[in-house]
Amino acid sequence: MAITSTQSQHQVRNVAVGRYLDTGTAAAFTIACGFKPRYVKVQNLASTGATMEWYEGMADAEGWKSVVAGDGSLITTLGITPTADGFTVGLDTDLNVTSEQLSWLAVG
């Protein structure tokens, strides 16, 4: 049995964590963490409990979304987009909900 493995030649140099809470109208938002992430995880800490992850190599606005019911799916819009110094979280209605706190982790 042959196993093929691909690894990035970059080492992890940056890690940032934080929380985000929007009490206005839910909208896409950008987090500036000071570096371009290679991995991002965003977790809704409230009732929806949705989680979204973006990995280096995924397209902009994609994400692997999991919800409390245990369903997981690859979304291709309204997901996570890396920027030169952070990332943008799209308006996914399970994850990005007005007055519900989000925790995030970015690794670069």
N, C-alpha and C positions, 0 to 999 in steps of 0.2 A: 504494500500500500504506500503510495507516494503522498507526502504532505507538502503543500506549498505554503510558505509563510512570507508575508511582506511586512517589513517594518520601516518606519520613517527613520531617517538618519539623525533627526533632531532629538535632543534631550529635553526633558522637562526642565524649564528654567523659571516658570512663573505659575503661581497658584493664587487665585483670589476667590473669596466667598463673600456673600452678602445677602441682604434681604431687600425686597421691593414691595411697596404697598401704595396703590393708587386709589385715592378716595373720590376722584372725579370720574369722568366717563372712561370706560375701558378703551384702551388704544394700544397700538404697537409702541414699544419703548426701547430705548437704547441704554445699555450699561457701559460706562467707560471704566475698564479695569487696568488700562495702561499697557496692554499687549494684545496681539492677535491670538485668540485662543485656538487650540487644536481639539479641545473637547469642552462641551458646555452641558451642564445639567440644570434644569429649572424644575422645582417642585412646588406645587400649590399646597399650602399647609392647611387650607380650610376644607370645607365639605367635599369639594370635587376630588381632592387628592391626586389630581392629574400630574404626571411627570413627563417631561420632554427632554430628550438627549440629542445632541448634535455631535458628530464625530468628524475629524479631518477627513476630507475626501467626499463628504456628502455635499450636495448642491446647496446654494443659498436658499433659505426659506424652507428647507427640509427639516425633518426631525422624527425621531422614534418616539411616539406618544403612547403612554400607558395610562389607563384609568383605573379607578378603584375596583371595578368589576373584573379586572384582570385582563381586559382586552388590550392588545398592543397592535400598533399599525404604523407604517411609514407614511408620513404626510409630506406632500410636496409643495404646499403653500401654507402661509401663516405660521411657519415654524421658526427656526433660529438661523440668523445670518451673521457670520463673523464680520467684524470691521477691523480696521488697522489697529485700533486701541480698545477693542471690546466686542460687543455683540448686540444685535437687535432681536427682540422677541416679538413675533407677530401676534396678531389678534386671534389666537385660537380660543374659542369660547369655553373650552373645558379647562384650560390652563390660566388664561389671562382674564380674570373676573374682577370687576370693580369691588373694592373694599376687602379683597381676599389677599392675604400675604403670600408672597412667593419667596422661596430661598433659592439661591443659585450658587453654582460652583463653576469656575472657568480654569482650565489648565492650558498652559501654553509652552 
